Amino acid sequence: MKLIINGAGGRMGHIIASMDGEKNIAALVDVMFENQSGQDKYKTLEDFQGQADCVVDFSNHKAAGDLINYCVKKNLPVLIASTGHTQEELEKISEGSKKIPVFLSPNMSIGVALVADIAERVAKIFSPCDIELIETHHNQKLDVPSGTALMLANRLKEARENLSFNIGRHENGKRSENEIGIHSLRYGSEVGTHEIIFSNGLETITIKHDAKDRALFARGALAAVQWLVKQKAGLYNMKDLLAGA
């Protein structure tokens, strides 16, 4: 299967290109590349007019419009692993998914996907309880809270619709009965840790995922691509991948 790696100049783009091997790479695309004939490197998606089976995007959420336009025009499935999308960008992605298969996930870890499934079940059954979510990342991460933390919080909200998010809890006062406290820590070179705590005062359940190496996200992305290219047009995520496993 031939892949276009969009954002190939970044850390994750480089890792996934290395893991997939040169024989499976149709094009490496990044704004930092100049169009270099014979080297499979391109500055923009439009610069590449060859054949491919899927686009894997680890670039930037601001590229969503051009990314979807290109994939729809080429009728290519696309996996989007960038984070921080605006509502307008999410709407563009959703519109594109009516024509092509689109896989959108802020975290490509199979382990995180399993944590989300377990946490949703705990929130549904272990109620009433207080819920706190703590996420830790490296000191250069831009988005707060992380896309993964928001994904996990939204899965909890699927189980209990009356939950609301309290990000940072920066003011005095007791917690509300139906809030999810979301807290972000930034230090060192942490790859990513997400911990969800459920407590009813009598007992506490803690679910934690600790990422040790960014290669795990590339491995999950490649597994998702293998699944995505077999799907019809639609908007998919890690929950769909696990359901089809």
Sine and cosine of phi, psi and omega as CSV:
sin_phi,cos_phi,sin_psi,cos_psi,sin_omega,cos_omega
0.00,0.00,0.75,-0.66,-0.04,-1.00
-0.99,-0.10,0.80,-0.60,-0.06,-1.00
-0.90,-0.43,0.59,-0.81,0.23,-0.97
-0.99,-0.17,0.85,-0.53,0.03,-1.00
-0.99,-0.15,0.94,-0.33,0.02,-1.00
-1.00,-0.08,0.83,-0.56,-0.16,-0.99
1.00,-0.01,0.51,0.86,-0.09,-1.00
-0.93,0.37,-0.28,0.96,0.00,-1.00
-0.99,0.12,-0.19,0.98,0.01,-1.00
-1.00,0.09,0.07,-1.00,-0.05,-1.00
-0.87,0.50,-0.76,0.65,-0.05,-1.00
-0.94,0.33,-0.60,0.80,0.04,-1.00
-0.88,0.48,-0.66,0.75,0.02,-1.00
-0.91,0.42,-0.67,0.74,-0.03,-1.00
-0.90,0.44,-0.73,0.68,-0.07,-1.00
-0.93,0.36,-0.56,0.83,0.06,-1.00
-0.91,0.42,-0.63,0.78,0.01,-1.00
-0.93,0.38,-0.64,0.77,-0.03,-1.00
-0.94,0.35,-0.60,0.80,-0.09,-1.00
-0.98,0.18,-0.35,0.94,0.04,-1.00
1.00,0.08,0.55,-0.84,-0.08,-1.00
-0.87,0.49,-0.54,0.84,-0.06,-1.00
-0.91,0.42,-0.35,0.94,-0.03,-1.00
-0.97,-0.24,0.12,0.99,-0.01,-1.00
-0.98,-0.17,0.87,-0.49,0.08,-1.00
-0.99,0.11,-0.65,0.76,-0.02,-1.00
-0.36,-0.93,0.57,-0.82,0.13,-0.99
-0.94,-0.34,0.86,-0.50,-0.12,-0.99
-0.86,-0.51,0.75,-0.66,0.07,-1.00
-0.29,-0.96,0.58,-0.82,-0.03,-1.00
-0.88,0.47,-0.35,0.94,-0.01,-1.00
-0.99,0.14,-0.17,0.98,-0.01,-1.00
-1.00,0.04,0.61,-0.80,0.24,-0.97
-1.00,-0.07,0.51,-0.86,0.00,-1.00
-0.90,0.44,0.94,-0.34,-0.07,-1.00
-0.90,-0.43,0.96,-0.27,-0.06,-1.00
-0.85,0.53,0.75,-0.66,0.06,-1.00
1.00,0.10,-0.08,1.00,-0.03,-1.00
-0.94,-0.33,0.06,1.00,0.05,-1.00
0.88,0.48,0.37,0.93,0.01,-1.00
-0.93,-0.36,0.73,-0.68,-0.07,-1.00
-0.67,-0.74,0.54,-0.84,-0.02,-1.00
-0.97,0.23,-0.60,0.80,0.01,-1.00
-0.73,-0.68,0.32,-0.95,0.05,-1.00
-0.87,0.49,-0.63,0.77,-0.04,-1.00
-0.90,0.44,-0.38,0.93,0.02,-1.00
-0.94,0.34,-0.36,0.93,0.00,-1.00
-0.99,-0.16,0.86,-0.52,-0.02,-1.00
-0.88,-0.48,0.30,0.96,0.01,-1.00
-0.99,0.10,-0.23,-0.97,-0.04,-1.00
-0.99,-0.14,0.59,-0.81,0.05,-1.00
-0.42,-0.91,0.24,-0.97,-0.01,-1.00
-0.96,-0.27,-0.40,0.92,-0.06,-1.00
-0.24,-0.97,0.47,-0.88,0.11,-0.99
-0.96,-0.29,0.73,-0.68,0.09,-1.00
-0.93,-0.38,0.88,-0.48,-0.12,-0.99
-0.94,-0.34,0.91,-0.40,0.13,-0.99
-0.84,-0.54,0.63,0.78,-0.10,-1.00
-1.00,-0.07,-0.95,-0.30,-0.06,-1.00
-0.61,-0.79,0.58,-0.82,-0.05,-1.00
-0.85,0.53,-0.42,0.91,-0.01,-1.00
-0.92,0.38,-0.29,0.96,-0.02,-1.00
-1.00,0.06,0.01,1.00,-0.13,-0.99
-0.83,0.55,-0.68,0.73,-0.04,-1.00
-0.88,0.47,-0.79,0.61,0.01,-1.00
-0.90,0.44,-0.61,0.79,0.00,-1.00
-0.88,0.48,-0.77,0.64,-0.02,-1.00
-0.91,0.40,-0.66,0.75,0.02,-1.00
-0.85,0.52,-0.69,0.72,-0.01,-1.00
-0.90,0.43,-0.73,0.69,-0.07,-1.00
-0.92,0.38,-0.61,0.79,0.05,-1.00
-0.91,0.42,-0.70,0.72,0.00,-1.00
-0.88,0.47,-0.63,0.78,-0.03,-1.00
-1.00,-0.01,-0.06,1.00,-0.05,-1.00
0.83,0.56,0.74,0.67,-0.04,-1.00
-0.94,-0.34,0.74,-0.68,0.18,-0.98
-0.88,0.48,0.49,-0.87,0.00,-1.00
-0.65,-0.76,0.70,-0.71,0.12,-0.99
-0.96,-0.27,0.85,-0.53,-0.04,-1.00
-0.93,-0.35,0.92,-0.40,-0.03,-1.00
-0.91,-0.41,0.13,0.99,0.08,-1.00
-0.97,0.24,0.30,-0.95,-0.06,-1.00
-0.79,-0.61,0.13,-0.99,0.08,-1.00
0.99,0.11,0.35,0.94,-0.04,-1.00
-0.90,0.44,0.64,-0.77,0.12,-0.99
-0.98,0.21,0.21,-0.98,0.03,-1.00
-0.87,0.48,-0.63,0.78,0.01,-1.00
-0.90,0.45,-0.65,0.76,0.02,-1.00
-0.93,0.38,-0.63,0.77,0.04,-1.00
-0.90,0.44,-0.61,0.79,0.04,-1.00
-0.92,0.40,-0.61,0.79,0.06,-1.00
-0.89,0.45,-0.68,0.73,0.03,-1.00
-0.90,0.45,-0.70,0.71,0.00,-1.00
-0.88,0.48,-0.65,0.76,0.02,-1.00
-0.90,0.43,-0.66,0.75,0.02,-1.00
-0.91,0.42,-0.52,0.85,-0.03,-1.00
-0.93,0.36,-0.17,0.98,0.08,-1.00
-0.97,0.24,-0.24,0.97,-0.07,-1.00
-0.89,-0.45,-0.44,0.90,-0.02,-1.00
-0.64,-0.77,0.35,-0.94,0.11,-0.99
-0.95,0.32,0.80,-0.60,0.02,-1.00
-0.81,-0.59,0.80,-0.60,0.05,-1.00
-0.94,-0.33,0.90,-0.44,-0.05,-1.00
-0.86,-0.50,0.87,-0.48,0.04,-1.00
-0.46,-0.89,0.75,-0.66,0.05,-1.00
-0.96,0.27,-0.20,0.98,0.00,-1.00
-0.59,-0.81,0.84,-0.55,-0.08,-1.00
-0.99,-0.12,0.22,0.98,0.00,-1.00
-0.97,0.23,0.78,-0.62,0.10,-1.00
-0.90,0.43,-0.60,0.80,0.02,-1.00
-0.89,0.46,-0.69,0.73,0.04,-1.00
-0.90,0.44,-0.62,0.79,0.03,-1.00
-0.88,0.47,-0.63,0.77,0.04,-1.00
-0.93,0.38,-0.64,0.77,0.06,-1.00
-0.86,0.51,-0.67,0.74,0.01,-1.00
-0.88,0.48,-0.67,0.74,0.03,-1.00
-0.89,0.46,-0.72,0.70,-0.01,-1.00
-0.91,0.42,-0.70,0.71,-0.04,-1.00
-0.89,0.45,-0.64,0.77,0.03,-1.00
-0.88,0.47,-0.65,0.76,0.02,-1.00
-0.92,0.39,-0.66,0.75,0.03,-1.00
-0.88,0.47,-0.72,0.70,-0.01,-1.00
-0.88,0.48,-0.55,0.83,-0.03,-1.00
-0.96,0.29,-0.63,0.78,-0.13,-0.99
-0.99,-0.11,-0.65,0.76,-0.10,-1.00
-1.00,0.02,0.96,0.27,-0.12,-0.99
-0.62,-0.79,0.60,-0.80,0.03,1.00
-0.98,0.20,0.48,-0.88,0.06,-1.00
-0.33,-0.94,0.33,-0.95,0.13,-0.99
-1.00,0.08,0.62,-0.78,0.00,-1.00
-0.81,-0.59,0.80,-0.60,0.07,-1.00
-0.82,-0.57,0.66,-0.75,0.00,-1.00
-0.82,-0.58,0.83,-0.56,-0.03,-1.00
-0.87,-0.50,0.81,-0.59,0.03,-1.00
-0.83,-0.55,0.64,-0.77,-0.05,-1.00
-0.80,-0.60,0.75,-0.66,0.03,-1.00
-0.63,-0.78,0.09,-1.00,0.00,-1.00
-0.91,0.41,0.30,-0.95,-0.15,-0.99
-0.97,0.23,0.02,1.00,0.04,-1.00
-0.95,-0.31,0.06,1.00,-0.03,-1.00
-0.93,0.38,0.68,-0.74,-0.12,-0.99
-1.00,0.04,-0.71,0.70,-0.14,-0.99
-1.00,0.05,0.68,-0.74,0.02,-1.00
-0.67,-0.74,0.84,-0.54,-0.11,0.99
-0.92,0.39,0.17,-0.99,0.03,-1.00
-0.92,0.40,0.41,-0.91,0.07,-1.00
-0.86,0.50,-0.57,0.82,0.02,-1.00
-0.92,0.40,-0.66,0.75,0.02,-1.00
-0.87,0.49,-0.68,0.74,0.02,-1.00
-0.92,0.38,-0.60,0.80,0.06,-1.00
-0.89,0.46,-0.70,0.71,0.03,-1.00
-0.90,0.43,-0.67,0.74,0.01,-1.00
-0.89,0.45,-0.63,0.78,0.02,-1.00
-0.93,0.36,-0.54,0.84,0.09,-1.00
-0.92,0.40,-0.61,0.79,0.07,-1.00
-0.90,0.43,-0.62,0.78,0.00,-1.00
-0.93,0.37,-0.47,0.88,0.09,-1.00
-0.89,0.46,-0.55,0.84,0.00,-1.00
-0.98,0.19,-0.56,0.83,-0.03,-1.00
-0.68,-0.73,0.99,-0.11,-0.14,-0.99
-0.89,0.46,-0.38,0.92,-0.06,-1.00
-0.99,0.13,0.02,1.00,0.02,-1.00
-0.95,0.30,0.58,-0.82,0.09,-1.00
-0.80,-0.60,0.35,-0.94,-0.05,-1.00
-0.99,-0.14,0.75,-0.67,0.12,-0.99
-0.89,-0.46,0.99,-0.14,-0.13,-0.99
-1.00,0.02,0.92,-0.38,0.07,-1.00
1.00,-0.02,-0.45,0.89,-0.05,-1.00
0.65,0.76,0.91,0.42,-0.13,-0.99
-1.00,0.02,-0.12,0.99,-0.01,-1.00
-0.93,-0.37,0.36,-0.93,0.04,-1.00
-0.95,0.33,0.31,-0.95,0.03,-1.00
0.84,-0.54,0.45,-0.89,-0.03,-1.00
-0.96,0.28,0.40,-0.92,0.00,-1.00
-0.93,0.37,0.49,-0.87,0.08,-1.00
-0.99,0.16,0.33,-0.94,-0.10,-1.00
-0.90,0.45,-0.57,0.82,-0.14,-0.99
-0.91,-0.42,0.56,0.83,0.02,-1.00
-0.98,-0.20,0.43,-0.90,0.24,-0.97
-0.95,-0.31,0.91,-0.42,0.07,-1.00
-0.98,0.20,0.83,-0.56,-0.02,-1.00
-0.89,-0.45,0.84,-0.54,-0.11,-0.99
-0.80,-0.60,0.69,-0.72,-0.07,-1.00
-0.89,-0.45,0.80,-0.60,0.08,-1.00
-0.92,-0.40,0.66,-0.75,-0.02,-1.00
-0.73,-0.68,0.91,-0.40,0.06,-1.00
-0.32,-0.95,0.46,-0.89,0.11,-0.99
0.81,0.58,-0.64,-0.77,-0.06,-1.00
-0.90,-0.44,0.50,0.86,-0.02,-1.00
-0.82,0.58,0.78,-0.63,0.03,-1.00
-0.95,0.31,-0.70,0.72,0.02,-1.00
0.38,-0.92,0.83,-0.55,0.07,-1.00
-0.77,-0.64,0.72,-0.70,0.03,-1.00
-0.77,-0.64,0.80,-0.60,-0.05,-1.00
-0.77,-0.63,0.76,-0.65,0.04,-1.00
-0.89,-0.46,0.80,-0.60,-0.03,-1.00
-0.91,-0.42,0.80,-0.60,0.07,-1.00
-0.90,-0.44,0.78,-0.62,0.01,-1.00
-0.58,-0.81,0.73,-0.69,0.07,-1.00
-0.94,-0.34,0.18,0.98,-0.01,-1.00
1.00,-0.04,-0.41,0.91,0.02,-1.00
-0.97,-0.23,-0.53,0.85,0.03,-1.00
-0.48,-0.88,0.40,-0.92,-0.05,-1.00
-0.78,-0.62,0.70,-0.72,0.09,-1.00
-0.90,-0.43,0.77,-0.64,0.02,-1.00
-0.84,-0.55,0.78,-0.63,0.06,-1.00
-0.88,-0.48,0.79,-0.61,-0.11,-0.99
-0.68,-0.73,0.68,-0.73,0.13,-0.99
-0.84,-0.54,0.77,-0.64,-0.04,-1.00
-0.84,-0.54,0.92,-0.38,0.02,-1.00
-0.99,0.11,0.80,-0.61,-0.06,-1.00
-0.99,-0.16,-0.46,0.89,-0.08,-1.00
-0.48,-0.88,0.68,-0.73,-0.03,-1.00
-0.90,0.44,-0.26,0.97,0.03,-1.00
-0.87,0.49,-0.43,0.90,0.00,-1.00
-0.90,0.43,-0.53,0.85,0.02,-1.00
-0.95,0.32,-0.60,0.80,0.05,-1.00
-0.91,0.40,-0.66,0.75,0.02,-1.00
-0.88,0.47,-0.68,0.73,0.04,-1.00
-0.91,0.42,-0.63,0.78,0.01,-1.00
-0.89,0.45,-0.67,0.74,0.00,-1.00
-0.92,0.40,-0.60,0.80,0.08,-1.00
-0.90,0.43,-0.65,0.76,0.00,-1.00
-0.91,0.40,-0.61,0.79,0.02,-1.00
-0.89,0.45,-0.70,0.71,0.02,-1.00
-0.84,0.54,-0.58,0.81,0.01,-1.00
-0.98,0.19,-0.66,0.76,-0.12,-0.99
-0.90,0.44,-0.65,0.76,-0.09,-1.00
-0.92,0.40,-0.19,0.98,0.03,-1.00
-0.99,-0.11,-0.02,1.00,-0.10,-1.00
-0.99,-0.12,0.38,-0.93,0.11,-0.99
-0.99,0.13,0.08,-1.00,0.00,-1.00
-0.82,0.57,0.66,-0.76,-0.02,-1.00
0.29,-0.96,0.17,-0.99,0.02,-1.00
-0.96,-0.28,0.87,-0.49,-0.12,-0.99
-0.85,-0.53,0.30,-0.95,0.05,-1.00
-0.55,-0.84,-0.15,-0.99,-0.07,-1.00
-0.91,0.41,-0.49,0.87,0.05,-1.00
-0.89,0.46,-0.64,0.77,0.04,-1.00
-0.92,0.39,-0.63,0.77,0.01,-1.00
-0.88,0.48,-0.72,0.69,0.01,-1.00
-0.91,0.41,-0.60,0.80,0.01,-1.00
-0.90,0.44,-0.49,0.87,-0.01,-1.00
-1.00,-0.05,0.00,1.00,-0.04,-1.00
-0.96,0.29,0.00,0.00,0.00,0.00
